[in-house]
């Protein structure tokens, strides 16, 4: 019955049922990929969780970065739809002319 009456106007609004889990800021010794993922999560957390968190760094040397995806579809999708975003994030983290490869 109380639910049907509604909430009093002076009652605080509910916060919802989503509890955000902030990502830890990468330390000074973090890899380039950890820093890029943190940057991408700040821009769009859902996109990062769906497509970038599944990628693992295989090798990172100078301006070259090699990532491994869980499946071939995942690798192809990221390369087709998110390569520009990744290259921009790599440049923002200090890579002047990044070379990025993603394999399954």
C-alpha positions, 0 to 999 in steps of 0.5 A: 500500500505504501508503494502505491501512495508514492514517495513523499516530496521531501523524501530523498530520491533513490540512487538506483541499483547500479553500483559503480566500481571506479577503476584504479588509476594506473601507476607510473610503472603501468604498461602502455596498454594499462594506461590506454585502457584507463583512458578509454574507460574514462571516455566510455566505460561500457565500450571499454568493458565490452571490447577493450578489457578483453584484449591482452598485451602480448608485446609493447616496444617503442611505438609498436603494440601487439594485442591478443583478443579472445576470438578472431571475431573480437580482433576483427571487430575491434580492428574494423570499428575501433582502430581510430579510437585506439590509435588516438588513445595511443598517441595521447599516451605518448606514442608518436606514430603507433603501430598496432596489431591485434590477433586472436 
